[in-house]
Amino acid sequence: MQLARWCSIVAAARGEVSGSAFFSNLQLLLSRTAVPRLQSGPVPLLSGCITQMVMWGLGSLNSSLVHIRYQLGLALLLRDLLKAGLPATGGLEAYDPVFSALDMAVLGECGFQVTPANPCGCHVAACPTLFYLPHCELELTERLLAANVTAGTLGNVVILGNSFSLYCERWELTHHGGATSGACGGGGSLPAARQSSQGSQVESYGSQQQRQQQHGVPGNVEAAGLDRGISTGTDGQQGASGEGLLYDLCQCGAVDEQRVAECGFPVASAFNDMALHVFLADWQARLARRRPLGW
């Protein structure tokens, strides 16, 4: 009875997201995005090149956080957009330590396999993979990046989640009062409030903190920040200037970020601060110049 009720709730949320200006905008962005490849050149994201989708940090549907059902609704729409490349079984994975038996059952009905454990985010993308990380914290993203930089598979990683530029802005505001400390995106400067391609401004760090205090940190992931100098390399080393791997990848221009406008979606906490991230084909060379002594 509970399972049928929640499947119906998620289906209704999926319908609301599907009919929104937010999703129309995201769908257009995805259709225009290509995954860089050194040998073959850019490959359209929706051409069937993505063969796995991983979702972390959704949270429990049975909590009081209404936005979770809409985030899962978006996951189902992403699944449908990527179906050309996803295998019939085993292409959809989800993990969150707070998942209940009911959550797992609902996800199973949606086609997701709930992995029994997550090795601290150290998932190596052996194939082109979309990582859907709705409001996951920085530490988890850092570990994901570190695992794939180490394995040389970062080119297989596409991340739909919190804006990397917002994390960089946070570090700049904390350590330089908003002043830039180096190149961003291959030669530009890093502004204190970066404008998205749709013209919507990045949410301030103070607003993000206030939202997290109100709603909690999704996925029960411990908060972490570039301002704490976190770096999650296997050797425990920090980056070129102590900011972390995400910051260095952005500063050397290895990341192509496209902000996703909310377009007035009524549940503001569902999709705010969202951006799509792909990594340039020459990310290794760029990172080597940024970190000549390794990381």
C-alpha positions as CSV (number, residue, x, y, z in Angstrom):
1,M,0.0,0.0,0.0
2,Q,2.8,2.4,1.0
3,L,4.8,1.5,-2.1
4,A,2.0,2.1,-4.5
5,R,1.2,5.5,-2.7
6,W,4.8,6.7,-3.0
7,C,5.2,5.5,-6.6
8,S,2.1,7.6,-7.4
9,I,3.6,10.6,-5.6
10,V,6.9,10.3,-7.5
11,A,5.0,9.9,-10.8
12,A,3.0,13.1,-10.1
13,A,6.2,15.0,-9.2
14,R,7.8,13.7,-12.4
15,G,4.9,15.1,-14.3
16,E,5.2,18.5,-12.7
17,V,8.9,18.6,-13.5
18,S,8.3,17.4,-17.0
19,G,5.9,20.3,-17.7
20,S,8.0,23.0,-16.2
21,A,10.1,25.7,-17.9
22,F,13.0,24.5,-15.8
23,F,13.0,21.0,-17.5
24,S,12.5,22.5,-20.9
25,N,15.6,24.6,-20.3
26,L,17.6,21.7,-19.0
27,Q,16.5,19.4,-21.9
28,L,17.7,22.1,-24.4
29,L,21.0,22.4,-22.5
30,L,21.6,18.7,-22.5
31,S,20.8,18.5,-26.2
32,R,23.4,21.1,-27.0
33,T,26.1,19.5,-24.8
34,A,28.8,17.3,-26.1
35,V,31.3,15.1,-24.2
36,P,34.9,16.0,-25.4
37,R,37.0,13.2,-26.8
38,L,40.7,13.5,-27.8
39,Q,40.5,10.9,-30.6
40,S,37.0,11.2,-32.0
41,G,36.1,14.8,-31.1
42,P,33.0,15.9,-29.2
43,V,30.2,13.4,-28.8
44,P,26.6,14.7,-28.2
45,L,25.5,13.9,-24.7
46,L,22.1,12.6,-25.7
47,S,23.5,10.4,-28.6
48,G,23.7,7.3,-26.5
49,C,27.2,7.9,-25.3
50,I,26.2,7.8,-21.6
51,T,26.0,4.1,-20.6
52,Q,25.6,4.5,-16.8
53,M,23.8,6.9,-14.5
54,V,24.7,7.2,-10.8
55,M,22.6,9.1,-8.2
56,W,23.9,9.9,-4.8
57,G,22.6,11.9,-1.9
58,L,18.9,12.0,-2.7
59,G,17.7,11.6,0.8
60,S,14.6,9.7,2.1
61,L,11.3,10.2,0.5
62,N,9.6,9.7,3.8
63,S,11.2,12.8,5.3
64,S,9.6,16.1,5.6
65,L,11.6,17.5,2.7
66,V,9.2,17.9,-0.2
67,H,11.9,18.7,-2.8
68,I,13.2,15.1,-2.7
69,R,10.3,13.7,-4.7
70,Y,10.9,16.4,-7.4
71,Q,14.6,15.5,-7.5
72,L,13.7,11.8,-8.0
73,G,11.2,12.9,-10.6
74,L,14.0,14.6,-12.5
75,A,16.1,11.5,-12.2
76,L,13.4,9.5,-14.0
77,L,13.3,12.1,-16.8
78,L,17.1,11.9,-17.1
79,R,16.8,8.2,-17.3
80,D,14.4,8.5,-20.2
81,L,16.6,11.0,-22.0
82,L,19.6,8.7,-21.7
83,K,17.8,5.5,-22.5
84,A,19.5,5.2,-25.9
85,G,22.8,4.4,-24.2
86,L,21.7,2.7,-21.0
87,P,21.7,-1.1,-20.8
88,A,18.4,-2.8,-20.2
89,T,19.5,-3.7,-16.6
90,G,22.3,-2.5,-14.4
91,G,22.7,1.0,-15.9
92,L,21.0,2.9,-13.0
93,E,22.6,3.0,-9.5
94,A,21.6,4.9,-6.4
95,Y,23.0,5.2,-3.0
96,D,22.3,7.2,0.2
97,P,23.0,5.9,3.7
98,V,19.6,7.3,4.8
99,F,17.6,5.1,2.4
100,S,14.9,3.1,4.1
101,A,13.4,-0.2,2.9
102,L,10.6,1.8,1.4
103,D,13.0,4.2,-0.5
104,M,14.8,1.2,-1.9
105,A,11.5,-0.4,-3.0
106,V,10.4,2.8,-4.8
107,L,13.8,3.2,-6.5
108,G,13.6,-0.5,-7.6
109,E,10.2,0.2,-9.2
110,C,11.9,3.1,-11.0
111,G,14.6,0.9,-12.3
112,F,17.4,1.9,-10.0
113,Q,19.7,-0.6,-8.3
114,V,20.5,0.5,-4.8
115,T,24.2,-0.2,-4.1
116,P,24.7,-1.8,-0.7
117,A,27.7,0.5,0.1
118,N,29.4,3.6,-1.2
119,P,33.2,3.6,-0.8
120,C,33.3,7.2,0.3
121,G,32.5,8.4,-3.2
122,C,35.5,6.8,-4.8
123,H,33.6,5.6,-7.9
124,V,35.8,5.1,-10.9
125,A,33.8,5.7,-14.1
126,A,35.0,2.9,-16.3
127,C,32.4,4.0,-18.9
128,P,30.8,7.4,-19.7
129,T,28.7,8.1,-16.7
130,L,26.3,10.8,-15.6
131,F,26.6,11.5,-11.9
132,Y,23.4,13.1,-10.6
133,L,24.3,14.6,-7.3
134,P,21.4,16.7,-6.0
135,H,22.8,19.1,-3.4
136,C,25.6,16.7,-2.4
137,E,28.4,18.3,-0.4
138,L,31.8,19.2,-1.7
139,E,33.7,16.4,0.1
140,L,31.8,13.7,-1.9
141,T,32.5,15.5,-5.2
142,E,36.2,15.9,-4.3
143,R,36.5,12.2,-3.7
144,L,34.7,11.4,-7.0
145,L,37.1,13.7,-8.9
146,A,40.1,12.3,-7.1
147,A,39.2,8.7,-7.9
148,N,38.9,9.5,-11.6
149,V,41.9,11.7,-11.9
150,T,44.0,8.9,-10.3
151,A,42.5,6.4,-12.7
152,G,42.7,8.7,-15.7
153,T,39.0,8.3,-16.3
154,L,37.8,11.9,-15.6
155,G,36.8,12.2,-19.3
156,N,34.1,9.6,-18.6
157,V,32.6,11.8,-15.8
158,V,29.6,14.1,-16.4
159,I,28.2,15.8,-13.2
160,L,24.8,17.3,-12.7
161,G,24.9,18.9,-9.3
162,N,25.9,21.9,-7.3
163,S,27.8,24.6,-9.3
164,F,31.6,24.3,-9.2
165,S,31.9,28.0,-9.8
166,L,29.9,28.6,-6.6
167,Y,32.4,26.5,-4.6
168,C,35.2,28.5,-6.2
169,E,33.4,31.7,-5.3
170,R,33.1,30.6,-1.7
171,W,36.9,30.0,-1.5
172,E,37.7,33.3,-3.1
173,L,35.4,35.2,-0.8
174,T,36.8,33.5,2.2
175,H,40.5,34.0,1.4
176,H,40.7,36.9,-1.0
177,G,37.5,38.9,-0.2
178,G,36.3,38.2,-3.7
179,A,39.5,39.1,-5.5
180,T,40.8,36.6,-8.1
181,S,43.8,34.5,-7.5
182,G,44.5,33.1,-10.9
183,A,43.1,32.1,-14.3
184,C,39.7,30.6,-14.6
185,G,38.5,28.6,-17.6
186,G,41.6,29.1,-19.6
187,G,42.4,32.7,-19.0
188,G,39.4,34.6,-17.7
189,S,39.0,35.9,-14.2
190,L,36.9,34.4,-11.4
191,P,34.2,36.9,-10.5
192,A,32.7,37.1,-7.0
193,A,29.3,36.3,-8.5
194,R,29.4,34.5,-11.8
195,Q,26.5,34.9,-14.2
196,S,24.9,31.8,-15.7
197,S,24.3,31.5,-19.5
198,Q,20.6,32.2,-18.7
199,G,21.5,35.4,-16.7
200,S,20.6,34.1,-13.2
201,Q,23.0,35.0,-10.5
202,V,24.8,32.4,-8.4
203,E,23.3,32.1,-4.9
204,S,25.5,33.6,-2.3
205,Y,27.3,31.5,0.2
206,G,25.4,33.0,3.0
207,S,22.1,32.1,1.3
208,Q,23.3,28.6,0.8
209,Q,24.2,28.2,4.5
210,Q,20.8,29.5,5.5
211,R,19.1,27.0,3.2
212,Q,21.2,24.1,4.6
213,Q,20.3,25.2,8.2
214,Q,16.6,25.1,7.2
215,H,16.6,21.9,5.2
216,G,19.6,20.0,6.4
217,V,22.5,18.7,4.3
218,P,21.0,16.2,1.8
219,G,22.3,12.7,1.8
220,N,23.7,12.9,5.4
221,V,27.1,13.8,3.9
222,E,29.4,15.8,6.3
223,A,29.8,19.4,5.1
224,A,33.2,20.3,3.7
225,G,34.6,23.3,2.0
226,L,37.4,24.6,-0.1
227,D,38.0,27.1,2.6
228,R,39.1,24.2,4.8
229,G,41.8,23.3,2.3
230,I,40.3,19.9,1.8
231,S,42.0,17.7,-0.8
232,T,41.1,14.1,-1.2
233,G,44.0,12.7,-3.2
234,T,45.1,9.2,-2.3
235,D,48.3,10.6,-0.8
236,G,46.5,13.2,1.3
237,Q,48.3,16.0,-0.4
238,Q,46.7,19.4,-1.0
239,G,46.5,21.1,-4.3
240,A,48.8,23.7,-5.8
241,S,47.7,26.3,-3.3
242,G,45.7,24.2,-0.8
243,E,42.2,24.7,-2.2
244,G,41.4,21.2,-3.4
245,L,41.2,19.3,-6.6
246,L,37.9,20.8,-7.8
247,Y,39.3,24.3,-7.5
248,D,42.5,23.4,-9.4
249,L,40.5,21.8,-12.2
250,C,38.4,24.9,-12.6
251,Q,41.4,27.2,-12.4
252,C,43.3,25.4,-15.1
253,G,40.2,25.5,-17.4
254,A,39.6,21.7,-17.4
255,V,35.9,22.1,-16.6
256,D,33.1,23.2,-18.9
257,E,30.3,24.3,-16.6
258,Q,26.8,25.3,-17.8
259,R,24.5,26.7,-15.2
260,V,20.9,25.5,-15.1
261,A,18.3,28.2,-14.4
262,E,15.4,27.3,-12.1
263,C,13.0,29.2,-14.3
264,G,10.7,29.9,-11.4
265,F,10.2,26.2,-10.4
266,P,7.8,26.4,-7.4
267,V,9.9,24.2,-5.1
268,A,13.0,26.4,-4.9
269,S,15.2,24.0,-2.9
270,A,14.9,21.2,-5.5
271,F,17.1,22.6,-8.3
272,N,18.8,25.8,-7.1
273,D,22.5,26.2,-7.7
274,M,22.4,23.4,-10.3
275,A,25.0,23.1,-13.1
276,L,26.1,20.6,-15.7
277,H,29.8,19.8,-15.8
278,V,31.9,18.0,-18.4
279,F,35.7,17.8,-18.5
280,L,37.8,18.9,-21.5
281,A,39.6,16.2,-23.5
282,D,43.0,17.6,-22.5
283,W,42.2,17.8,-18.8
284,Q,45.3,15.8,-17.9
285,A,47.7,18.2,-19.6
286,R,45.9,21.2,-18.1
287,L,46.0,19.8,-14.6
288,A,49.7,18.8,-15.0
289,R,50.5,22.4,-15.7
290,R,48.6,23.5,-12.7
291,R,50.1,20.8,-10.4
292,P,53.6,20.1,-11.9
293,L,54.6,18.1,-8.9
294,G,51.5,15.9,-9.0
295,W,48.7,15.9,-6.6
